[in-house]
Amino acid sequence: MDNLTHSLAGALLGQCGLKRKTGLAMPALIIGANLPDVDAACFLWLEGHEHLGFRRGITHGPPAWLLLPLALAGLLWAYDRWQVKRGTRPEGRLPVNFKWLYLLSLIGCLTHPALDWMNVYGVRLLEPFSSRWFYGDVLFIIDIWLWALLIGSVWFSLRREKRGGEWMKPARVALVAMLAYIGLNAGITWNAERQAAGEGEVVIASPEPLTFWTREMIVGGNGRYTVGGERRGDFDLTDADKPDIVAAVPQAGPFLFWSRTPLVHVADDGRYLLTDARYLARGEGTFTLELPAEVCEPQPLAPEPDGG
């Protein structure tokens, strides 16, 4: 999911009452909810499509769930001590408890892979023990209805708190509503994929932006997919074909490692483009890679040697 959703999820948990556990609890929850996305720093050293094979991996797996919150808790605790020494620590801040800082950082951090699992992009939840991708197909990557629920509930809870009213109950009601909304979307996806089961090797009910109750169906396999009722993919693309593509275009390695529904299509100008059926609407860019024609076009058979 997008980082606004991650941040709001952490803030909502704080307004549910967790922020009363220790000083700096809200930073622990909100920063912790975004912490696995430190892998975005890979753009500083990776080129081209290499980031596709790196993102949502090592920083989203079990070791990171434990170590990243520990680092965050340590930094927040040190920051509090630094303010004490300088005499700039806010008087109204609760005492800082390192155990609670770590637990809240951990809770915030765990919400991140859980939400990332919700969309069709996927996440490698078991990295580095396994590089398998997991997909929930439940929510669009930017869900404005979830935004509205989270923004409205956090604002209302903070407003109640400022006025001295009951502020935890609205946040808790919103948390239940959020889980119910996710459950509803999960049911819509499950039903759509169940109805399309058997129509192809791959069946994906991809959530649509704005209209959360609709799904774009992606059905097929081996480079040939029906996307929203339209046939896409101009070439067969089996596992046996992929080594040849990677040999010709090394950037195709991380692309194919990331891709869930890879296909090759011929653009209007005759170029051969490797893309993913999930992101055809994005056009050319991050999720498109140009291939040399010789990789896609059938090669003539070599003449047989003269007998003798």
RAWOMO-V577583 format. One line per field, one symbol per residue. psi: psi as a letter, one per 30 degrees, with the letter a starting at -180 (. if undefined). burial: + if it has 24 or more other ideal C-beta (glycine too) atoms within 12 Angstrom, else -. Layout:
BEGIN
psi = ???
burial = ???
END
This chain:
BEGIN
psi = llfeeeeeeeeeeeffffffelkgeeeeeeeeffefgffffffffklbgffefelhcefgleeeeeeeeeeeeeeeeeeeeeeeefggkkefklkkjeeeeeeeeeeeeffefeeeffafelkifgkgfkgkkkkeheklfjjfeeeeeeeeeeeeeeeeeeggajfeeeeeeeeeeeeeeeeeeeeeeeeeeefgkfflekjkjkkkkdifflkjkjkblhgjkjjhfkkljfkkilfffeeeeeeejeffdeeeeekeiklklklfgfkjkkakffheffakbegkkkkkefeekkkkkkkkkkl.
burial = ++++++++++++++++-++-+++++++++++++++++++---------+-+++++++++++--++--++++++-+++-++---------------+-+-++++++++++++++++++++++++++-+-----+++++++++-+-+++-++++++-++---+-----++-++--++--+--++--++-++--++--+---+-+++++++---+--+++++++-+++++----++-+-+---++--++--+-+++++++++++++++------+++++++++------+++++---++------------
END
